[in-house]
Amino acid sequence: MAMFDIRCPKCGGFAQSSNLTCSKSNVMCTCCGAKFDVKVTSDSSKTGRYTTSNIH
Ligand SMILES: [Zn+2]
């Protein structure tokens, strides 16, 4: 299964690798320390697309 980089919506830095099979909350950016929620859809694990929300 492919792994994708989840990037921080605030600074664009790397936050974590994920296969995007399930949504996550409180993902932390390793660069700026921002936390955000990652929401995936049923085809995210193929397309690598995801949305972020709750940035703080
Ligand atoms: Zn960041």
N, CA, C, O and the ligand as a Tripos MOL2 file, in Angstrom:
@<TRIPOS>MOLECULE
protein
  225   223    57     0     0
PROTEIN
NO_CHARGES

@<TRIPOS>ATOM
      1 N           0.8460   -1.2040    0.0000 N.3       1 MET1
      2 CA          0.0000    0.0000    0.0000 C.3       1 MET1
      3 C           0.8810    1.2540    0.0000 C.2       1 MET1
      4 O           1.8670    1.3410    0.7310 O.2       1 MET1
      5 N           0.5050    2.1990   -0.8210 N.am      2 ALA2
      6 CA          1.3200    3.4240   -0.9520 C.3       2 ALA2
      7 C           1.2480    4.2760    0.3080 C.2       2 ALA2
      8 O           0.2260    4.3350    0.9920 O.2       2 ALA2
      9 N           2.3600    4.9280    0.5870 N.am      3 MET3
     10 CA          2.3840    5.8860    1.6760 C.3       3 MET3
     11 C           2.4750    7.2850    1.0770 C.2       3 MET3
     12 O           3.1310    7.4970    0.0580 O.2       3 MET3
     13 N           1.8150    8.2230    1.7160 N.am      4 PHE4
     14 CA          1.8130    9.6030    1.2480 C.3       4 PHE4
     15 C           2.2920   10.5080    2.3640 C.2       4 PHE4
     16 O           2.1050   10.2140    3.5450 O.2       4 PHE4
     17 N           2.9050   11.6000    1.9820 N.am      5 ASP5
     18 CA          3.3040   12.5900    2.9740 C.3       5 ASP5
     19 C           2.1140   13.4850    3.2900 C.2       5 ASP5
     20 O           1.4720   14.0320    2.3930 O.2       5 ASP5
     21 N           1.8370   13.6220    4.5590 N.am      6 ILE6
     22 CA          0.8590   14.6250    4.9740 C.3       6 ILE6
     23 C           1.6340   15.8970    5.2740 C.2       6 ILE6
     24 O           2.5620   15.8970    6.0820 O.2       6 ILE6
     25 N           1.2460   16.9680    4.6210 N.am      7 ARG7
     26 CA          1.9670   18.2290    4.7900 C.3       7 ARG7
     27 C           1.1260   19.2300    5.5540 C.2       7 ARG7
     28 O          -0.1020   19.2460    5.4710 O.2       7 ARG7
     29 N           1.8190   20.0490    6.2880 N.am      8 CYS8
     30 CA          1.1710   21.0540    7.1270 C.3       8 CYS8
     31 C           0.4690   22.1050    6.2690 C.2       8 CYS8
     32 O           1.0800   22.6650    5.3580 O.2       8 CYS8
     33 N          -0.8120   22.3800    6.5500 N.am      9 PRO9
     34 CA         -1.5290   23.3980    5.7800 C.3       9 PRO9
     35 C          -1.0410   24.8080    6.1000 C.2       9 PRO9
     36 O          -1.3480   25.7540    5.3740 O.2       9 PRO9
     37 N          -0.2900   24.9470    7.1750 N.am     10 LYS10
     38 CA          0.1500   26.2680    7.6100 C.3      10 LYS10
     39 C           1.4950   26.6320    6.9830 C.2      10 LYS10
     40 O           1.6390   27.7170    6.4210 O.2      10 LYS10
     41 N           2.4790   25.7390    7.0740 N.am     11 CYS11
     42 CA          3.8200   26.0660    6.5860 C.3      11 CYS11
     43 C           4.2700   25.1770    5.4350 C.2      11 CYS11
     44 O           5.3070   25.4450    4.8290 O.2      11 CYS11
     45 N           3.5180   24.1240    5.1170 N.am     12 GLY12
     46 CA          3.9060   23.2300    4.0210 C.3      12 GLY12
     47 C           4.9430   22.2000    4.4220 C.2      12 GLY12
     48 O           5.4000   21.4180    3.5880 O.2      12 GLY12
     49 N           5.3180   22.1930    5.6900 N.am     13 GLY13
     50 CA          6.3240   21.2460    6.1680 C.3      13 GLY13
     51 C           5.7570   19.8430    6.3060 C.2      13 GLY13
     52 O           4.5450   19.6300    6.2910 O.2      13 GLY13
     53 N           6.6680   18.9010    6.4400 N.am     14 PHE14
     54 CA          6.2650   17.5070    6.5850 C.3      14 PHE14
     55 C           5.6810   17.2550    7.9750 C.2      14 PHE14
     56 O           6.2660   17.6530    8.9820 O.2      14 PHE14
     57 N           4.5480   16.6070    8.0200 N.am     15 ALA15
     58 CA          3.9430   16.2800    9.3110 C.3      15 ALA15
     59 C           4.0760   14.7870    9.6060 C.2      15 ALA15
     60 O           4.6100   14.4110   10.6490 O.2      15 ALA15
     61 N           3.6050   13.9440    8.7110 N.am     16 GLN16
     62 CA          3.7820   12.5000    8.8950 C.3      16 GLN16
     63 C           3.4270   11.7520    7.6210 C.2      16 GLN16
     64 O           2.7870   12.2930    6.7190 O.2      16 GLN16
     65 N           3.8560   10.5020    7.5660 N.am     17 SER17
     66 CA          3.4890    9.6350    6.4520 C.3      17 SER17
     67 C           2.2340    8.8780    6.8200 C.2      17 SER17
     68 O           2.0350    8.4970    7.9730 O.2      17 SER17
     69 N           1.3910    8.6630    5.8270 N.am     18 SER18
     70 CA          0.1630    7.9360    6.0940 C.3      18 SER18
     71 C          -0.2510    7.1960    4.8340 C.2      18 SER18
     72 O           0.0600    7.6350    3.7270 O.2      18 SER18
     73 N          -0.9520    6.0760    4.9900 N.am     19 ASN19
     74 CA         -1.5070    5.4180    3.8130 C.3      19 ASN19
     75 C          -2.8990    5.9590    3.4960 C.2      19 ASN19
     76 O          -3.5550    5.5020    2.5590 O.2      19 ASN19
     77 N          -3.3440    6.9420    4.2920 N.am     20 LEU20
     78 CA         -4.6010    7.6620    4.0490 C.3      20 LEU20
     79 C          -5.8070    6.7310    3.9780 C.2      20 LEU20
     80 O          -6.6960    6.9130    3.1470 O.2      20 LEU20
     81 N          -5.8270    5.7390    4.8520 N.am     21 THR21
     82 CA         -6.9930    4.8580    4.8900 C.3      21 THR21
     83 C          -8.0080    5.3050    5.9320 C.2      21 THR21
     84 O          -9.1640    4.8840    5.8850 O.2      21 THR21
     85 N          -7.5960    6.1490    6.8710 N.am     22 CYS22
     86 CA         -8.5700    6.6360    7.8250 C.3      22 CYS22
     87 C          -8.2310    8.0660    8.2340 C.2      22 CYS22
     88 O          -7.0710    8.4780    8.1960 O.2      22 CYS22
     89 N          -9.2520    8.8090    8.6210 N.am     23 SER23
     90 CA         -9.0500   10.1880    9.0310 C.3      23 SER23
     91 C          -8.3300   10.2260   10.3700 C.2      23 SER23
     92 O          -8.4240    9.2950   11.1690 O.2      23 SER23
     93 N          -7.6120   11.3120   10.6010 N.am     24 LYS24
     94 CA         -6.8770   11.4690   11.8500 C.3      24 LYS24
     95 C          -7.1650   12.8410   12.4150 C.2      24 LYS24
     96 O          -7.4690   13.7820   11.6820 O.2      24 LYS24
     97 N          -7.0650   12.9420   13.7270 N.am     25 SER25
     98 CA         -7.1730   14.2670   14.3240 C.3      25 SER25
     99 C          -5.8900   14.5660   15.0750 C.2      25 SER25
    100 O          -5.1490   13.6660   15.4710 O.2      25 SER25
    101 N          -5.6490   15.8480   15.2600 N.am     26 ASN26
    102 CA         -4.4630   16.3060   15.9890 C.3      26 ASN26
    103 C          -3.1530   15.8020   15.4000 C.2      26 ASN26
    104 O          -2.2610   15.3680   16.1300 O.2      26 ASN26
    105 N          -3.0410   15.8620   14.0780 N.am     27 VAL27
    106 CA         -1.7550   15.5780   13.4470 C.3      27 VAL27
    107 C          -0.8610   16.7850   13.6840 C.2      27 VAL27
    108 O          -1.2670   17.9240   13.4540 O.2      27 VAL27
    109 N           0.3550   16.5310   14.1430 N.am     28 MET28
    110 CA          1.2340   17.6640   14.4500 C.3      28 MET28
    111 C           2.3300   17.8190   13.4000 C.2      28 MET28
    112 O           2.9670   16.8500   12.9880 O.2      28 MET28
    113 N           2.5310   19.0730   12.9790 N.am     29 CYS29
    114 CA          3.5960   19.4050   12.0460 C.3      29 CYS29
    115 C           4.9390   19.3610   12.7660 C.2      29 CYS29
    116 O           5.0950   19.9380   13.8420 O.2      29 CYS29
    117 N           5.9060   18.6690   12.1630 N.am     30 THR30
    118 CA          7.2130   18.5820   12.8060 C.3      30 THR30
    119 C           8.0290   19.8580   12.6150 C.2      30 THR30
    120 O           9.0530   20.0430   13.2730 O.2      30 THR30
    121 N           7.5800   20.7430   11.7140 N.am     31 CYS31
    122 CA          8.3270   21.9850   11.4490 C.3      31 CYS31
    123 C           7.8640   23.1350   12.3310 C.2      31 CYS31
    124 O           8.6760   23.7520   13.0200 O.2      31 CYS31
    125 N           6.5500   23.4340   12.3170 N.am     32 CYS32
    126 CA          6.0700   24.6180   13.0360 C.3      32 CYS32
    127 C           5.2330   24.2680   14.2540 C.2      32 CYS32
    128 O           4.8840   25.1610   15.0250 O.2      32 CYS32
    129 N           4.9000   22.9970   14.4530 N.am     33 GLY33
    130 CA          4.1610   22.5990   15.6370 C.3      33 GLY33
    131 C           2.6650   22.7930   15.5430 C.2      33 GLY33
    132 O           1.9490   22.5690   16.5190 O.2      33 GLY33
    133 N           2.1740   23.2130   14.3700 N.am     34 ALA34
    134 CA          0.7230   23.3630   14.2060 C.3      34 ALA34
    135 C           0.0570   21.9950   14.2900 C.2      34 ALA34
    136 O           0.6470   20.9790   13.9230 O.2      34 ALA34
    137 N          -1.1690   21.9860   14.7760 N.am     35 LYS35
    138 CA         -1.9410   20.7430   14.8070 C.3      35 LYS35
    139 C          -3.1460   20.8940   13.9040 C.2      35 LYS35
    140 O          -3.7270   21.9750   13.8060 O.2      35 LYS35
    141 N          -3.5160   19.8310   13.2560 N.am     36 PHE36
    142 CA         -4.6630   19.8890   12.3600 C.3      36 PHE36
    143 C          -5.2820   18.5050   12.2030 C.2      36 PHE36
    144 O          -4.6690   17.4860   12.5190 O.2      36 PHE36
    145 N          -6.5160   18.5030   11.7040 N.am     37 ASP37
    146 CA         -7.2130   17.2480   11.4440 C.3      37 ASP37
    147 C          -7.0840   16.9080    9.9660 C.2      37 ASP37
    148 O          -7.1390   17.7890    9.1080 O.2      37 ASP37
    149 N          -6.9150   15.6370    9.6820 N.am     38 VAL38
    150 CA         -6.8090   15.1640    8.3100 C.3      38 VAL38
    151 C          -8.0330   14.3130    8.0110 C.2      38 VAL38
    152 O          -8.3210   13.3400    8.7080 O.2      38 VAL38
    153 N          -8.7470   14.7030    6.9580 N.am     39 LYS39
    154 CA         -9.9370   13.9460    6.5950 C.3      39 LYS39
    155 C          -9.7030   13.2640    5.2520 C.2      39 LYS39
    156 O          -9.2720   13.8990    4.2890 O.2      39 LYS39
    157 N          -9.9850   11.9830    5.1980 N.am     40 VAL40
    158 CA         -9.7810   11.2360    3.9590 C.3      40 VAL40
    159 C         -11.1240   10.7730    3.3990 C.2      40 VAL40
    160 O         -12.1310   10.7520    4.1060 O.2      40 VAL40
    161 N         -11.1210   10.4070    2.1310 N.am     41 THR41
    162 CA        -12.3010    9.8180    1.5030 C.3      41 THR41
    163 C         -11.9660    8.3910    1.1070 C.2      41 THR41
    164 O         -10.8410    7.9350    1.3080 O.2      41 THR41
    165 N         -12.9410    7.6840    0.5430 N.am     42 SER42
    166 CA        -12.7330    6.2560    0.2480 C.3      42 SER42
    167 C         -11.6340    6.0300   -0.7910 C.2      42 SER42
    168 O         -11.0740    4.9360   -0.8540 O.2      42 SER42
    169 N         -11.3070    7.0490   -1.6190 N.am     43 ASP43
    170 CA        -10.2470    6.8180   -2.5910 C.3      43 ASP43
    171 C          -8.9540    7.5540   -2.2660 C.2      43 ASP43
    172 O          -8.0520    7.6120   -3.1020 O.2      43 ASP43
    173 N          -8.8510    8.1080   -1.0830 N.am     44 SER44
    174 CA         -7.6170    8.8040   -0.7060 C.3      44 SER44
    175 C          -6.4000    7.8990   -0.7430 C.2      44 SER44
    176 O          -5.3070    8.3510   -1.0830 O.2      44 SER44
    177 N          -6.5680    6.6400   -0.4010 N.am     45 SER45
    178 CA         -5.4170    5.7390   -0.3680 C.3      45 SER45
    179 C          -4.8880    5.4550   -1.7760 C.2      45 SER45
    180 O          -3.7760    4.9490   -1.9300 O.2      45 SER45
    181 N          -5.6760    5.7780   -2.7970 N.am     46 LYS46
    182 CA         -5.1910    5.6340   -4.1730 C.3      46 LYS46
    183 C          -4.7060    6.9650   -4.7320 C.2      46 LYS46
    184 O          -3.6870    7.0170   -5.4200 O.2      46 LYS46
    185 N          -5.4220    8.0250   -4.4430 N.am     47 THR47
    186 CA         -5.1060    9.3160   -5.0770 C.3      47 THR47
    187 C          -4.1300   10.1510   -4.2560 C.2      47 THR47
    188 O          -3.4750   11.0410   -4.7980 O.2      47 THR47
    189 N          -4.0240    9.8810   -2.9740 N.am     48 GLY48
    190 CA         -3.1740   10.6940   -2.1160 C.3      48 GLY48
    191 C          -3.8010   12.0120   -1.7350 C.2      48 GLY48
    192 O          -3.1360   12.8680   -1.1500 O.2      48 GLY48
    193 N          -5.0750   12.1940   -2.0560 N.am     49 ARG49
    194 CA         -5.7380   13.4650   -1.7400 C.3      49 ARG49
    195 C          -6.4060   13.3870   -0.3770 C.2      49 ARG49
    196 O          -6.9640   12.3630    0.0160 O.2      49 ARG49
    197 N          -6.3250   14.4970    0.3180 N.am     50 TYR50
    198 CA         -6.9610   14.5720    1.6280 C.3      50 TYR50
    199 C          -7.2710   16.0300    1.9110 C.2      50 TYR50
    200 O          -6.7560   16.9160    1.2280 O.2      50 TYR50
    201 N          -8.0860   16.2850    2.8850 N.am     51 THR51
    202 CA         -8.3600   17.6630    3.2620 C.3      51 THR51
    203 C          -7.9730   17.8680    4.7250 C.2      51 THR51
    204 O          -7.9690   16.9290    5.5210 O.2      51 THR51
    205 N          -7.6550   19.0890    5.0510 N.am     52 THR52
    206 CA         -7.2890   19.3990    6.4300 C.3      52 THR52
    207 C          -8.2570   20.4200    6.9950 C.2      52 THR52
    208 O          -8.8220   21.2260    6.2560 O.2      52 THR52
    209 N          -8.4450   20.3870    8.2820 N.am     53 SER53
    210 CA         -9.3080   21.3480    8.9580 C.3      53 SER53
    211 C          -8.8350   21.5110   10.3850 C.2      53 SER53
    212 O          -7.8990   20.8460   10.8290 O.2      53 SER53
    213 N          -9.5060   22.4180   11.1040 N.am     54 ASN54
    214 CA         -9.1970   22.6140   12.5300 C.3      54 ASN54
    215 C          -7.7350   22.9560   12.7840 C.2      54 ASN54
    216 O          -7.1170   22.4370   13.7130 O.2      54 ASN54
    217 N          -7.1870   23.8380   11.9450 N.am     55 ILE55
    218 CA         -5.7690   24.1660   12.0980 C.3      55 ILE55
    219 C          -5.5810   25.0720   13.3080 C.2      55 ILE55
    220 O          -6.2090   26.1250   13.4130 O.2      55 ILE55
    221 N          -4.7190   24.6550   14.2070 N.am     56 HIS56
    222 CA         -4.4510   25.4790   15.3710 C.3      56 HIS56
    223 C          -3.0630   25.1990   15.9230 C.2      56 HIS56
    224 O          -2.6590   25.8070   16.9140 O.2      56 HIS56
    225 ZN          3.8640   23.5500    9.8880 Zn       57 ZN57
@<TRIPOS>BOND
     1     1     2 1
     2     2     3 1
     3     3     4 2
     4     3     5 am
     5     5     6 1
     6     6     7 1
     7     7     8 2
     8     7     9 am
     9     9    10 1
    10    10    11 1
    11    11    12 2
    12    11    13 am
    13    13    14 1
    14    14    15 1
    15    15    16 2
    16    15    17 am
    17    17    18 1
    18    18    19 1
    19    19    20 2
    20    19    21 am
    21    21    22 1
    22    22    23 1
    23    23    24 2
    24    23    25 am
    25    25    26 1
    26    26    27 1
    27    27    28 2
    28    27    29 am
    29    29    30 1
    30    30    31 1
    31    31    32 2
    32    31    33 am
    33    33    34 1
    34    34    35 1
    35    35    36 2
    36    35    37 am
    37    37    38 1
    38    38    39 1
    39    39    40 2
    40    39    41 am
    41    41    42 1
    42    42    43 1
    43    43    44 2
    44    43    45 am
    45    45    46 1
    46    46    47 1
    47    47    48 2
    48    47    49 am
    49    49    50 1
    50    50    51 1
    51    51    52 2
    52    51    53 am
    53    53    54 1
    54    54    55 1
    55    55    56 2
    56    55    57 am
    57    57    58 1
    58    58    59 1
    59    59    60 2
    60    59    61 am
    61    61    62 1
    62    62    63 1
    63    63    64 2
    64    63    65 am
    65    65    66 1
    66    66    67 1
    67    67    68 2
    68    67    69 am
    69    69    70 1
    70    70    71 1
    71    71    72 2
    72    71    73 am
    73    73    74 1
    74    74    75 1
    75    75    76 2
    76    75    77 am
    77    77    78 1
    78    78    79 1
    79    79    80 2
    80    79    81 am
    81    81    82 1
    82    82    83 1
    83    83    84 2
    84    83    85 am
    85    85    86 1
    86    86    87 1
    87    87    88 2
    88    87    89 am
    89    89    90 1
    90    90    91 1
    91    91    92 2
    92    91    93 am
    93    93    94 1
    94    94    95 1
    95    95    96 2
    96    95    97 am
    97    97    98 1
    98    98    99 1
    99    99   100 2
   100    99   101 am
   101   101   102 1
   102   102   103 1
   103   103   104 2
   104   103   105 am
   105   105   106 1
   106   106   107 1
   107   107   108 2
   108   107   109 am
   109   109   110 1
   110   110   111 1
   111   111   112 2
   112   111   113 am
   113   113   114 1
   114   114   115 1
   115   115   116 2
   116   115   117 am
   117   117   118 1
   118   118   119 1
   119   119   120 2
   120   119   121 am
   121   121   122 1
   122   122   123 1
   123   123   124 2
   124   123   125 am
   125   125   126 1
   126   126   127 1
   127   127   128 2
   128   127   129 am
   129   129   130 1
   130   130   131 1
   131   131   132 2
   132   131   133 am
   133   133   134 1
   134   134   135 1
   135   135   136 2
   136   135   137 am
   137   137   138 1
   138   138   139 1
   139   139   140 2
   140   139   141 am
   141   141   142 1
   142   142   143 1
   143   143   144 2
   144   143   145 am
   145   145   146 1
   146   146   147 1
   147   147   148 2
   148   147   149 am
   149   149   150 1
   150   150   151 1
   151   151   152 2
   152   151   153 am
   153   153   154 1
   154   154   155 1
   155   155   156 2
   156   155   157 am
   157   157   158 1
   158   158   159 1
   159   159   160 2
   160   159   161 am
   161   161   162 1
   162   162   163 1
   163   163   164 2
   164   163   165 am
   165   165   166 1
   166   166   167 1
   167   167   168 2
   168   167   169 am
   169   169   170 1
   170   170   171 1
   171   171   172 2
   172   171   173 am
   173   173   174 1
   174   174   175 1
   175   175   176 2
   176   175   177 am
   177   177   178 1
   178   178   179 1
   179   179   180 2
   180   179   181 am
   181   181   182 1
   182   182   183 1
   183   183   184 2
   184   183   185 am
   185   185   186 1
   186   186   187 1
   187   187   188 2
   188   187   189 am
   189   189   190 1
   190   190   191 1
   191   191   192 2
   192   191   193 am
   193   193   194 1
   194   194   195 1
   195   195   196 2
   196   195   197 am
   197   197   198 1
   198   198   199 1
   199   199   200 2
   200   199   201 am
   201   201   202 1
   202   202   203 1
   203   203   204 2
   204   203   205 am
   205   205   206 1
   206   206   207 1
   207   207   208 2
   208   207   209 am
   209   209   210 1
   210   210   211 1
   211   211   212 2
   212   211   213 am
   213   213   214 1
   214   214   215 1
   215   215   216 2
   216   215   217 am
   217   217   218 1
   218   218   219 1
   219   219   220 2
   220   219   221 am
   221   221   222 1
   222   222   223 1
   223   223   224 2
@<TRIPOS>SUBSTRUCTURE
     1 MET1         2 RESIDUE 1 A MET
     2 ALA2         6 RESIDUE 1 A ALA
     3 MET3        10 RESIDUE 1 A MET
     4 PHE4        14 RESIDUE 1 A PHE
     5 ASP5        18 RESIDUE 1 A ASP
     6 ILE6        22 RESIDUE 1 A ILE
     7 ARG7        26 RESIDUE 1 A ARG
     8 CYS8        30 RESIDUE 1 A CYS
     9 PRO9        34 RESIDUE 1 A PRO
    10 LYS10       38 RESIDUE 1 A LYS
    11 CYS11       42 RESIDUE 1 A CYS
    12 GLY12       46 RESIDUE 1 A GLY
    13 GLY13       50 RESIDUE 1 A GLY
    14 PHE14       54 RESIDUE 1 A PHE
    15 ALA15       58 RESIDUE 1 A ALA
    16 GLN16       62 RESIDUE 1 A GLN
    17 SER17       66 RESIDUE 1 A SER
    18 SER18       70 RESIDUE 1 A SER
    19 ASN19       74 RESIDUE 1 A ASN
    20 LEU20       78 RESIDUE 1 A LEU
    21 THR21       82 RESIDUE 1 A THR
    22 CYS22       86 RESIDUE 1 A CYS
    23 SER23       90 RESIDUE 1 A SER
    24 LYS24       94 RESIDUE 1 A LYS
    25 SER25       98 RESIDUE 1 A SER
    26 ASN26      102 RESIDUE 1 A ASN
    27 VAL27      106 RESIDUE 1 A VAL
    28 MET28      110 RESIDUE 1 A MET
    29 CYS29      114 RESIDUE 1 A CYS
    30 THR30      118 RESIDUE 1 A THR
    31 CYS31      122 RESIDUE 1 A CYS
    32 CYS32      126 RESIDUE 1 A CYS
    33 GLY33      130 RESIDUE 1 A GLY
    34 ALA34      134 RESIDUE 1 A ALA
    35 LYS35      138 RESIDUE 1 A LYS
    36 PHE36      142 RESIDUE 1 A PHE
    37 ASP37      146 RESIDUE 1 A ASP
    38 VAL38      150 RESIDUE 1 A VAL
    39 LYS39      154 RESIDUE 1 A LYS
    40 VAL40      158 RESIDUE 1 A VAL
    41 THR41      162 RESIDUE 1 A THR
    42 SER42      166 RESIDUE 1 A SER
    43 ASP43      170 RESIDUE 1 A ASP
    44 SER44      174 RESIDUE 1 A SER
    45 SER45      178 RESIDUE 1 A SER
    46 LYS46      182 RESIDUE 1 A LYS
    47 THR47      186 RESIDUE 1 A THR
    48 GLY48      190 RESIDUE 1 A GLY
    49 ARG49      194 RESIDUE 1 A ARG
    50 TYR50      198 RESIDUE 1 A TYR
    51 THR51      202 RESIDUE 1 A THR
    52 THR52      206 RESIDUE 1 A THR
    53 SER53      210 RESIDUE 1 A SER
    54 ASN54      214 RESIDUE 1 A ASN
    55 ILE55      218 RESIDUE 1 A ILE
    56 HIS56      222 RESIDUE 1 A HIS
    57 ZN57       225 GROUP 0 **** ****
